Amino acid sequence: MVLEVAFFHIKEGMENDFEEAFEQASKLFNKVDGYLGHTIHACIETKGKYMVQVKWETLDSHMKGFVESPIFHEWNDQVGHYFKPDIYMEHFTVVHERGDD
């Protein structure tokens, strides 16, 4: 499993609209082979900053199956206009995982 972690800064005053649009646009992830789930988090300290975590089966599931597909363009059409230009994204693999004991 690969975890995509992305940070978005949303244009001032558009946070609620972004959250609603993201909820709708994220349904497109279901069309991508290898999509396993996602979460979106609003930053407590910085208004308008969001962290999105998307679980993918493989790096290619994200980069080829989503980013290089028409589905990405559809997703971006729905939410991209909310973003300030300072988007940051990386991929991670699990080194150690622990649940509730």
C-alpha positions in Angstrom: 0.0 0.0 0.0 1.1 3.5 -0.8 -0.1 6.6 1.1 -0.3 9.8 -0.9 -0.1 12.9 1.4 -1.0 16.2 -0.1 -1.2 19.7 1.4 -3.5 22.3 -0.1 -3.9 26.0 0.8 -7.4 27.2 -0.1 -8.2 30.7 -1.2 -9.5 32.8 1.6 -13.2 32.6 2.3 -13.6 29.5 0.0 -13.0 26.9 2.6 -16.6 25.7 3.0 -17.2 25.6 -0.7 -14.0 23.7 -1.2 -15.0 21.1 1.4 -18.3 20.5 -0.3 -16.7 20.4 -3.7 -14.0 18.0 -2.5 -16.7 15.7 -1.1 -18.3 15.4 -4.4 -15.1 15.3 -6.5 -13.6 12.6 -4.3 -16.3 10.2 -5.6 -14.3 10.1 -8.8 -11.5 8.2 -6.9 -13.8 5.2 -6.9 -13.3 4.9 -10.7 -9.6 4.3 -10.3 -8.2 0.8 -10.0 -6.1 0.6 -6.9 -7.9 3.3 -4.9 -8.3 2.1 -1.3 -9.7 5.1 0.6 -9.0 8.7 1.7 -9.3 11.2 4.5 -9.2 15.0 4.4 -8.1 17.1 7.4 -8.4 20.8 8.1 -5.4 22.4 9.9 -6.1 23.7 13.3 -3.3 26.3 13.4 -3.5 27.5 9.8 -6.9 28.5 8.4 -7.4 27.3 4.8 -4.7 24.6 5.0 -5.8 21.0 4.3 -4.1 17.7 4.4 -5.5 14.9 2.2 -4.3 11.3 2.6 -5.2 8.8 -0.1 -4.4 5.1 0.1 -3.5 3.5 -3.2 -2.5 -0.1 -3.9 0.6 1.0 -5.8 2.4 4.2 -6.8 1.2 3.5 -10.4 -2.4 3.4 -9.2 -2.0 7.0 -8.2 0.4 8.4 -10.8 -0.8 6.5 -13.9 -4.3 5.3 -13.0 -5.4 8.7 -11.6 -3.0 11.6 -12.4 -2.4 10.6 -16.0 -6.1 9.9 -16.7 -9.1 12.0 -17.7 -10.5 11.3 -14.3 -7.8 13.6 -12.8 -8.8 16.4 -15.1 -12.4 16.0 -14.1 -11.4 16.1 -10.4 -9.2 19.1 -11.0 -12.0 20.9 -12.8 -14.2 20.5 -9.7 -11.7 21.5 -7.0 -8.6 23.0 -8.6 -9.9 26.6 -8.7 -9.9 26.6 -4.9 -6.2 25.9 -4.6 -3.5 28.5 -4.0 -0.4 27.5 -6.1 1.6 26.1 -3.2 0.5 22.5 -3.4 2.8 19.9 -1.8 2.5 16.1 -2.3 4.6 13.0 -1.5 4.1 9.3 -1.3 4.9 7.0 1.7 5.0 3.3 2.5 4.3 1.8 6.0 7.5 1.0 7.9 5.7 0.2 11.2 2.1 0.1 12.1 0.5 -0.3 15.5 -3.1 -0.5 16.5 -4.9 0.0 19.8 -3.5 -2.3 22.4 
